[in-house]
Amino acid sequence: MGKWKRSQAYADYIGFILTLNEGVKGKKLTFEYRVSEAIEKLVALLNTLDRWIDETPPVDQPSR
């Protein structure tokens, strides 16, 4: 865990989380917002992929 916390990837990840945090400070949980068509399509795609994962079991085969 220590190696991860000292990595550039960890620093980038934490920076991303902190940026998201700053973006929602002061906003109400019931804040009304408009979702763009591109985001709606992305969410639909992710939902489809998630459904496919659930519908497609892993192949039962010997593993090393």
Secondary structure, DSSP 8 states (H G I E B T S, - for coil): -HHHHTSHHHHHHHHHHHHHHHHHTT--TT------HHHHHHHHHHHHHHHHHHHS--------
